[in-house]
Amino acid sequence: MVIALLIDIYFQLVSPKTDTFQENSRGGIRMPIKLGSCHCRAVLFQITLPNGMGELRRCNCSICRKKGAIMASVPIDQFVVLSGIENLTLYQWHTKIAKHYFCKTCGIYTHHLRRSAPNEYAFNVACIEDMDEIDEAEIVQLNGADDSAFLK
C-alpha cells in the first residue's frame, strides 16, 4: 500500500504533461524522456527519445498478434527500468533471441529485446504516460510471421 502511494507520488512529480528533458553527457544535448509503467505500476521505466517517438508498429508474429500491442523502439541504452525489475517475468521461444518482458502482478507486456534488431528494446506505447499522440498516428504493420527475414 505504501509502495503504491510512493509510486503515484513519484509519477505526479516527474511526469508532467509536457516532456521532461535530460542532459546528454556527450555535448550537453537536451533529450526528451518519457516515463512508463505496467498497469499496477510495480514496473517503472524511462525511455529517452532524441528523435521523438519514431515509427509506431504492430507485428503479426505469433506472440505480437496475440498481445496486440502498438510498439516503438529505442536503442538499448535509452531504455532503463527504474524500479520493479524483480517483478518482470521473461518469456522466450523459438530462436530465444527476442526477450519479452511482462509484469508478474498485472500481466502487462512492457517491453522486449527485438529479434530483428537485438540492439533495441521495443516497448508497449500504451504503457507510456501522456501518450495521446498515438490516437491519430499511422501504425506500420510488420511481417514478423515471415521467419525468412531473420534466418540468414
MDAnalysis code that builds the backbone (N, CA, C; Angstrom):
import MDAnalysis as mda
import numpy as np

u = mda.Universe.empty(456, n_residues=152, atom_resindex=np.repeat(np.arange(152), 3), trajectory=True)
u.add_TopologyAttr("name", ["N", "CA", "C"] * 152)
u.add_TopologyAttr("resid", np.arange(1, 153))
u.add_TopologyAttr("resname", ["MET", "VAL", "ILE", "ALA", "LEU", "LEU", "ILE", "ASP", "ILE", "TYR", "PHE", "GLN", "LEU", "VAL", "SER", "PRO", "LYS", "THR", "ASP", "THR", "PHE", "GLN", "GLU", "ASN", "SER", "ARG", "GLY", "GLY", "ILE", "ARG", "MET", "PRO", "ILE", "LYS", "LEU", "GLY", "SER", "CYS", "HIS", "CYS", "ARG", "ALA", "VAL", "LEU", "PHE", "GLN", "ILE", "THR", "LEU", "PRO", "ASN", "GLY", "MET", "GLY", "GLU", "LEU", "ARG", "ARG", "CYS", "ASN", "CYS", "SER", "ILE", "CYS", "ARG", "LYS", "LYS", "GLY", "ALA", "ILE", "MET", "ALA", "SER", "VAL", "PRO", "ILE", "ASP", "GLN", "PHE", "VAL", "VAL", "LEU", "SER", "GLY", "ILE", "GLU", "ASN", "LEU", "THR", "LEU", "TYR", "GLN", "TRP", "HIS", "THR", "LYS", "ILE", "ALA", "LYS", "HIS", "TYR", "PHE", "CYS", "LYS", "THR", "CYS", "GLY", "ILE", "TYR", "THR", "HIS", "HIS", "LEU", "ARG", "ARG", "SER", "ALA", "PRO", "ASN", "GLU", "TYR", "ALA", "PHE", "ASN", "VAL", "ALA", "CYS", "ILE", "GLU", "ASP", "MET", "ASP", "GLU", "ILE", "ASP", "GLU", "ALA", "GLU", "ILE", "VAL", "GLN", "LEU", "ASN", "GLY", "ALA", "ASP", "ASP", "SER", "ALA", "PHE", "LEU", "LYS"])
u.atoms.positions = np.array([
    [0.816, -1.193, 0.000],
    [0.000, 0.000, 0.000],
    [0.864, 1.262, 0.000],
    [1.880, 1.279, 0.865],
    [2.774, 2.426, 0.939],
    [3.569, 2.556, -0.358],
    [4.000, 1.415, -0.907],
    [4.767, 1.446, -2.154],
    [3.917, 2.015, -3.282],
    [2.663, 1.602, -3.375],
    [1.776, 2.125, -4.425],
    [1.599, 3.634, -4.285],
    [1.466, 4.120, -3.062],
    [1.332, 5.557, -2.814],
    [2.602, 6.294, -3.233],
    [3.774, 5.759, -2.884],
    [5.032, 6.382, -3.275],
    [5.194, 6.404, -4.789],
    [4.783, 5.342, -5.456],
    [4.865, 5.300, -6.914],
    [3.969, 6.362, -7.529],
    [2.741, 6.513, -7.007],
    [1.840, 7.551, -7.522],
    [2.425, 8.949, -7.315],
    [3.009, 9.190, -6.165],
    [3.630, 10.488, -5.880],
    [4.796, 10.715, -6.841],
    [5.613, 9.678, -7.058],
    [6.738, 9.781, -7.977],
    [6.266, 10.197, -9.363],
    [5.232, 9.534, -9.879],
    [4.738, 9.867, -11.212],
    [4.168, 11.277, -11.266],
    [3.530, 11.732, -10.206],
    [3.000, 13.091, -10.199],
    [4.126, 14.117, -10.233],
    [5.233, 13.806, -9.582],
    [6.354, 14.741, -9.527],
    [7.178, 14.767, -10.801],
    [7.410, 13.597, -11.415],
    [8.329, 13.543, -12.547],
    [7.646, 13.345, -13.890],
    [6.338, 13.283, -13.934],
    [5.659, 13.046, -15.205],
    [4.682, 14.175, -15.520],
    [5.209, 15.367, -15.825],
    [4.322, 16.468, -16.180],
    [3.683, 16.226, -17.542],
    [2.727, 17.053, -17.914],
    [2.032, 16.913, -19.189],
    [2.942, 17.206, -20.380],
    [4.041, 17.886, -20.149],
    [4.994, 18.127, -21.226],
    [6.200, 17.220, -21.021],
    [7.035, 17.113, -22.040],
    [8.217, 16.265, -21.950],
    [9.157, 16.748, -20.859],
    [9.814, 15.793, -20.220],
    [10.903, 16.060, -19.308],
    [12.162, 15.931, -20.142],
    [13.229, 16.613, -19.768],
    [14.457, 16.544, -20.542],
    [15.599, 16.118, -19.645],
    [16.574, 15.444, -20.233],
    [17.790, 15.114, -19.505],
    [18.976, 15.577, -20.330],
    [20.048, 15.914, -19.638],
    [21.261, 16.341, -20.316],
    [22.025, 15.113, -20.791],
    [22.500, 15.167, -21.999],
    [23.338, 14.118, -22.548],
    [24.770, 14.418, -22.126],
    [25.451, 13.410, -21.582],
    [26.815, 13.633, -21.116],
    [27.768, 13.951, -22.272],
    [27.378, 13.629, -23.483],
    [28.208, 13.899, -24.657],
    [27.753, 15.188, -25.327],
    [28.218, 16.302, -24.860],
    [27.927, 17.558, -25.531],
    [26.801, 18.368, -24.920],
    [26.193, 17.910, -23.863],
    [25.162, 18.677, -23.187],
    [23.864, 18.821, -23.957],
    [23.593, 17.941, -24.900],
    [22.357, 18.000, -25.674],
    [21.192, 17.583, -24.780],
    [20.115, 18.357, -24.829],
    [18.935, 18.026, -24.033],
    [18.034, 17.089, -24.834],
    [17.719, 15.922, -24.236],
    [16.907, 14.927, -24.932],
    [15.626, 14.670, -24.139],
    [14.472, 14.576, -24.835],
    [13.220, 14.312, -24.131],
    [13.184, 12.897, -23.579],
    [12.635, 12.770, -22.382],
    [12.431, 11.457, -21.784],
    [10.958, 11.297, -21.448],
    [10.512, 10.059, -21.457],
    [9.140, 9.729, -21.072],
    [9.209, 8.620, -20.044],
    [8.219, 8.591, -19.182],
    [8.115, 7.554, -18.167],
    [6.995, 6.595, -18.533],
    [7.174, 5.355, -18.155],
    [6.162, 4.343, -18.422],
    [6.030, 3.389, -17.254],
    [4.950, 2.628, -17.276],
    [4.723, 1.643, -16.219],
    [3.761, 0.580, -16.714],
    [3.760, -0.528, -15.998],
    [2.729, -1.533, -16.227],
    [1.438, -1.008, -15.592],
    [0.371, -1.791, -15.633],
    [-0.911, -1.330, -15.097],
    [-0.870, -1.108, -13.589],
    [-0.254, -2.030, -12.859],
    [-0.230, -1.913, -11.388],
    [0.903, -1.027, -10.893],
    [1.735, -0.550, -11.795],
    [2.873, 0.325, -11.508],
    [3.960, -0.336, -10.667],
    [3.975, -1.654, -10.648],
    [5.070, -2.349, -9.978],
    [6.355, -2.220, -10.790],
    [6.214, -2.050, -12.107],
    [7.363, -1.877, -13.000],
    [7.315, -0.458, -13.558],
    [8.382, 0.290, -13.333],
    [8.501, 1.655, -13.839],
    [9.710, 1.730, -14.744],
    [9.575, 2.404, -15.883],
    [10.713, 2.540, -16.784],
    [10.738, 3.923, -17.404],
    [11.889, 4.238, -17.985],
    [12.123, 5.531, -18.631],
    [12.702, 5.280, -20.011],
    [12.235, 6.046, -20.992],
    [12.805, 5.981, -22.333],
    [13.292, 7.367, -22.719],
    [14.395, 7.399, -23.433],
    [14.943, 8.647, -23.959],
    [14.626, 8.683, -25.448],
    [14.067, 9.789, -25.904],
    [13.597, 9.910, -27.287],
    [14.244, 11.095, -27.992],
    [15.524, 10.980, -28.370],
    [16.184, 12.122, -29.018],
    [15.552, 12.509, -30.350],
    [14.885, 11.566, -31.017],
    [14.253, 11.843, -32.311],
    [12.737, 11.676, -32.252],
    [12.157, 11.848, -31.080],
    [10.717, 11.664, -30.943],
    [10.352, 10.189, -30.856],
    [9.076, 9.896, -30.938],
    [8.598, 8.529, -30.765],
    [9.022, 7.618, -31.912],
    [9.199, 8.158, -33.084],
    [9.602, 7.324, -34.208],
    [8.444, 6.493, -34.738],
    [8.780, 5.415, -35.422],
    [7.781, 4.569, -36.064],
    [6.980, 3.767, -35.038],
    [5.660, 3.863, -35.132],
    [4.785, 3.030, -34.317],
    [4.386, 1.837, -35.154],
    [4.354, 0.649, -34.542],
    [4.070, -0.542, -35.331],
    [3.364, -1.624, -34.540],
    [2.738, -2.498, -35.307],
    [2.213, -3.764, -34.818],
    [2.927, -4.844, -35.608],
    [3.042, -6.010, -35.025],
    [3.714, -7.124, -35.680],
    [2.742, -8.301, -35.750],
    [2.896, -9.132, -36.787],
    [1.997, -10.267, -36.938],
    [2.646, -11.598, -36.551],
    [3.780, -11.552, -35.835],
    [4.355, -12.813, -35.367],
    [3.402, -13.430, -34.340],
    [3.645, -14.666, -33.985],
    [2.685, -15.393, -33.153],
    [2.411, -14.723, -31.807],
    [3.415, -14.190, -31.141],
    [3.170, -13.568, -29.837],
    [2.608, -12.154, -29.976],
    [3.140, -11.375, -30.897],
    [2.670, -9.990, -31.054],
    [1.216, -9.950, -31.517],
    [0.846, -10.869, -32.387],
    [-0.536, -10.918, -32.850],
    [-1.479, -11.144, -31.671],
    [-1.087, -11.975, -30.734],
    [-1.950, -12.269, -29.589],
    [-1.938, -11.170, -28.530],
    [-0.801, -10.494, -28.343],
    [-0.774, -9.429, -27.332],
    [-1.332, -8.119, -27.866],
    [-1.289, -7.910, -29.185],
    [-1.947, -6.766, -29.813],
    [-1.398, -5.401, -29.472],
    [-0.183, -5.325, -29.005],
    [0.377, -4.043, -28.577],
    [0.851, -3.205, -29.761],
    [0.767, -1.891, -29.598],
    [1.416, -0.945, -30.504],
    [2.780, -0.682, -29.883],
    [3.824, -0.801, -30.704],
    [5.184, -0.712, -30.180],
    [5.987, 0.357, -30.895],
    [7.000, 0.841, -30.209],
    [8.039, 1.691, -30.784],
    [9.349, 1.174, -30.210],
    [10.466, 1.638, -30.728],
    [11.762, 1.122, -30.281],
    [12.738, 2.238, -29.960],
    [13.669, 1.903, -29.079],
    [14.791, 2.778, -28.758],
    [16.042, 1.909, -28.630],
    [17.231, 2.499, -28.841],
    [18.459, 1.742, -28.576],
    [18.480, 1.273, -27.123],
    [19.155, 0.172, -26.873],
    [19.177, -0.429, -25.534],
    [19.538, 0.579, -24.455],
    [20.513, 1.454, -24.721],
    [20.958, 2.400, -23.689],
    [19.966, 3.537, -23.431],
    [18.868, 3.588, -24.194],
    [17.860, 4.627, -23.986],
    [16.596, 4.079, -23.323],
    [16.670, 2.869, -22.807],
    [15.569, 2.254, -22.071],
    [16.129, 1.815, -20.725],
    [15.525, 2.313, -19.637],
    [16.007, 1.994, -18.296],
    [14.820, 1.594, -17.420],
    [14.921, 0.419, -16.792],
    [13.924, 0.028, -15.792],
    [14.319, 0.761, -14.510],
    [13.440, 1.648, -14.034],
    [13.730, 2.445, -12.844],
    [13.468, 1.669, -11.569],
    [12.411, 0.871, -11.580],
    [12.104, 0.042, -10.411],
    [11.222, -1.122, -10.842],
    [11.264, -2.177, -10.055],
    [10.426, -3.334, -10.304],
    [11.031, -4.385, -11.205],
    [12.339, -4.339, -11.428],
    [12.955, -5.329, -12.311],
    [12.704, -6.746, -11.803],
    [12.597, -6.885, -10.483],
    [12.317, -8.201, -9.894],
    [10.876, -8.633, -10.150],
    [10.045, -7.714, -10.590],
    [8.636, -8.033, -10.869],
    [8.402, -8.366, -12.346],
    [9.475, -8.318, -13.139],
    [9.352, -8.679, -14.553],
    [9.569, -10.175, -14.732],
    [8.780, -10.757, -15.595],
    [8.992, -12.154, -15.967],
    [9.354, -12.193, -17.445],
    [10.224, -13.113, -17.791],
    [10.754, -13.226, -19.148],
    [10.075, -14.376, -19.874],
    [9.711, -14.129, -21.134],
    [9.172, -15.183, -21.987],
    [9.993, -15.233, -23.271],
    [10.469, -16.439, -23.603],
    [11.210, -16.664, -24.845],
    [10.734, -17.958, -25.484],
    [10.904, -18.060, -26.789],
    [10.584, -19.282, -27.508],
    [11.372, -19.290, -28.814],
    [11.266, -20.340, -29.570],
    [11.861, -20.493, -30.901],
    [13.366, -20.227, -30.852],
    [13.849, -19.149, -31.448],
    [15.290, -18.872, -31.509],
    [15.839, -18.352, -30.181],
    [14.977, -17.917, -29.295],
    [15.331, -17.350, -27.982],
    [16.209, -16.094, -28.087],
    [16.132, -15.423, -29.227],
    [16.843, -14.146, -29.369],
    [15.996, -13.035, -28.758],
    [14.729, -12.988, -29.124],
    [13.821, -11.986, -28.542],
    [13.562, -12.341, -27.079],
    [13.474, -11.315, -26.250],
    [13.188, -11.489, -24.825],
    [12.002, -10.599, -24.491],
    [10.855, -11.207, -24.251],
    [9.622, -10.468, -23.969],
    [9.406, -10.406, -22.463],
    [9.173, -9.196, -21.953],
    [9.023, -8.981, -20.516],
    [7.591, -8.571, -20.179],
    [7.075, -9.174, -19.106],
    [5.717, -8.932, -18.629],
    [5.766, -8.720, -17.123],
    [4.850, -7.921, -16.589],
    [4.738, -7.739, -15.143],
    [4.151, -9.009, -14.532],
    [4.782, -9.533, -13.478],
    [4.302, -10.739, -12.795],
    [2.967, -10.503, -12.107],
    [2.688, -9.273, -11.714],
    [1.475, -8.975, -10.955],
    [0.271, -8.752, -11.855],
    [0.382, -7.819, -12.803],
    [-0.787, -7.469, -13.630],
    [-0.773, -8.100, -15.016],
    [0.354, -8.679, -15.422],
    [0.439, -9.375, -16.694],
    [0.689, -8.507, -17.906],
    [0.874, -7.203, -17.724],
    [1.051, -6.303, -18.858],
    [2.434, -6.484, -19.490],
    [2.442, -6.572, -20.829],
    [3.689, -6.580, -21.594],
    [4.241, -5.160, -21.569],
    [5.486, -4.996, -21.105],
    [6.096, -3.675, -21.036],
    [7.091, -3.436, -22.168],
    [7.935, -4.442, -22.460],
    [8.983, -4.255, -23.465],
    [9.573, -5.593, -23.881],
    [10.373, -5.538, -24.947],
    [11.119, -6.736, -25.338],
    [12.379, -6.361, -26.098],
    [13.378, -7.234, -25.983],
    [14.574, -7.133, -26.792],
    [14.213, -7.724, -28.142],
    [14.434, -6.980, -29.200],
    [13.952, -7.367, -30.528],
    [14.828, -8.436, -31.175],
    [14.197, -9.395, -31.817],
    [14.913, -10.408, -32.587],
    [15.498, -9.788, -33.853],
    [14.731, -8.940, -34.517],
    [15.175, -8.355, -35.785],
    [16.154, -7.199, -35.597],
    [16.250, -6.667, -34.392],
    [17.192, -5.582, -34.088],
    [17.638, -5.760, -32.636],
    [18.549, -6.715, -32.369],
    [18.903, -7.041, -30.986],
    [19.651, -5.947, -30.227],
    [19.885, -4.814, -30.864],
    [20.478, -3.660, -30.174],
    [19.400, -2.672, -29.739],
    [18.121, -3.073, -29.839],
    [17.000, -2.195, -29.474],
    [16.019, -2.902, -28.541],
    [15.401, -2.090, -27.707],
    [14.237, -2.537, -26.953],
    [13.006, -1.947, -27.630],
    [12.030, -2.775, -27.886],
    [10.714, -2.282, -28.291],
    [9.906, -2.162, -27.002],
    [9.030, -1.194, -26.946],
    [8.226, -1.013, -25.739],
    [6.772, -0.825, -26.119],
    [5.907, -1.147, -25.179],
    [4.467, -1.015, -25.340],
    [4.120, 0.465, -25.193],
    [3.729, 1.087, -26.279],
    [3.450, 2.523, -26.282],
    [2.327, 2.871, -25.299],
    [1.387, 1.959, -25.100],
    [0.280, 2.222, -24.168],
    [0.750, 2.328, -22.721],
    [1.950, 1.865, -22.422],
    [2.493, 1.967, -21.062],
    [3.089, 3.338, -20.766],
    [3.300, 4.159, -21.799],
    [3.937, 5.463, -21.624],
    [2.910, 6.478, -21.130],
    [3.304, 7.233, -20.129],
    [2.434, 8.274, -19.574],
    [2.218, 9.382, -20.613],
    [1.004, 9.888, -20.690],
    [0.666, 11.031, -21.543],
    [1.027, 10.805, -23.015],
    [0.619, 9.685, -23.548],
    [0.922, 9.365, -24.945],
    [-0.310, 9.551, -25.818],
    [-0.915, 10.708, -25.770],
    [-2.117, 10.988, -26.538],
    [-1.867, 11.037, -28.039],
    [-0.616, 11.299, -28.451],
    [-0.345, 11.443, -29.877],
    [-0.521, 10.153, -30.674],
    [-0.640, 8.998, -30.022],
    [-0.825, 7.757, -30.784],
    [-2.236, 7.618, -31.335],
    [-3.167, 8.399, -30.811],
    [-4.553, 8.284, -31.260],
    [-4.716, 8.527, -32.757],
    [-3.897, 9.394, -33.339],
    [-4.017, 9.719, -34.752],
    [-2.782, 9.322, -35.558],
    [-1.876, 8.568, -34.947],
    [-0.638, 8.202, -35.625],
    [-0.848, 7.046, -36.597],
    [-0.037, 7.020, -37.635],
    [-0.037, 5.902, -38.564],
    [0.736, 4.758, -37.912],
    [0.180, 3.558, -37.999],
    [0.815, 2.395, -37.387],
    [1.254, 1.448, -38.496],
    [2.547, 1.175, -38.548],
    [3.135, 0.299, -39.558],
    [2.875, -1.155, -39.160],
    [2.525, -1.978, -40.126],
    [2.302, -3.408, -39.893],
    [3.553, -4.174, -40.309],
    [4.223, -4.821, -39.342],
    [5.421, -5.610, -39.637],
    [5.050, -7.053, -39.931],
    [5.810, -7.686, -40.800],
    [5.577, -9.093, -41.128],
    [6.557, -9.966, -40.335],
    [6.384, -9.996, -39.022],
    [7.237, -10.813, -38.163],
    [6.939, -12.294, -38.266],
    [5.827, -12.656, -38.887],
    [5.492, -14.063, -39.058],
    [6.376, -14.725, -40.108],
    [7.017, -13.946, -40.963],
    [7.880, -14.481, -42.006],
    [9.301, -14.620, -41.456],
    [9.637, -15.812, -40.989],
    [10.943, -16.070, -40.401],
    [12.084, -15.908, -41.391],
    [11.831, -15.980, -42.680],
    [12.924, -15.941, -43.650],
    [13.722, -14.642, -43.575],
    [13.105, -13.577, -43.096],
    [13.804, -12.297, -42.982],
    [14.855, -12.344, -41.861],
    [14.698, -13.286, -40.913],
    [15.583, -13.306, -39.745],
    [16.518, -14.519, -39.755],
    [16.261, -15.481, -40.589],
    [17.049, -16.713, -40.570],
    [18.055, -16.763, -41.708],
    [19.006, -15.860, -41.701],
    [20.016, -15.790, -42.761],
    [21.308, -16.406, -42.296],
])
